[in-house]
């Protein structure tokens, strides 16, 4: 399988939110209205598994060129993404991710938005090869956890 065959839109809000909260998620948000797309990386904090750090791809190296955007707490997602000391809440990429998280938390994916996973497990970041794993965004072992 090529990466194009393993990249999938996350069709329902519950699976999209579970993917983002997987602990090691990379995904792209596409606005059908504007045509803009941003690739985000959301990682769980190693010392606090309820806290997640979000960053956005800003350069050509899709493994290293990420810039910190903000953080959110799993239980406090109703309050959305927070900029923290180094984030910028007025950045359109920050506002885009905040919009997506708020909508997913409300159990909807806006009609003008798509959330695509990048063909890697949201928990361990291994390449997904099994059709069921590709569909859900988690490998078979990580889906059991």
Secondary structure, DSSP 8 states (H G I E B T S, - for coil): --HHHH-EE--SHHHHHHHHTTSEEEEEEEETTT--EEEEEEEEETTEEEEEEEEEE-SS-TTT-EEEEEEEEGGGGGG--B-TTT--TTSHHHHHHHHHHHHHHTT---TTEEEEE-SB-TTT--B--SHHHHHHTS-HHHHH-
